[in-house]
Amino acid sequence: MRARIAKYRSRPLVVGEDPVIGCLMITQPVFFPDASWVAQPRDWPKNVVAGKRYDLQKDEGQRIWRACLTNAPVALVDATTAIPAAAAAPGAAIPPPQSPPPGRRSARRSRG
């Protein structure tokens, strides 16, 4: 198992090292009907292990953010704020993504 983990790391495993393996949990998922699915990013790698991110203010990130807001009657940005889908109308200002509320982890992988 150590060899399999080492294969995906950016630096070699040191003898005796106990690598941190983590995961992210989605706490408020929104499921779209099949007809409203959003296409995955055009540049999405085949094998993502960790750390892939998109800036929601430009390029693919913006396309996905806008499509999600358009396809959902209400898209939850965090536990206390909802943005009506009308805010994502063509030409409308894109609501900026918000930081997670205190006590929540971001989508960034932590190394312990």
Number of C-alpha atoms within 10 A of each C-alpha: 5 10 8 8 12 14 11 13 12 7 8 11 15 9 6 6 9 9 14 8 10 10 9 10 8 8 8 10 9 12 9 13 9 7 7 13 12 15 9 9 13 7 7 11 9 6 7 9 9 13 10 11 10 14 11 17 15 11 11 17 15 15 15 18 22 23 18 20 22 19 17 19 13 16 18 16 17 15 10 7 9 11 16 14 17 13 16 20 14 10 7 10 10 16 15 10 12 9 12 13 11 6 6 8 13 11 16 11 14 12 8 7
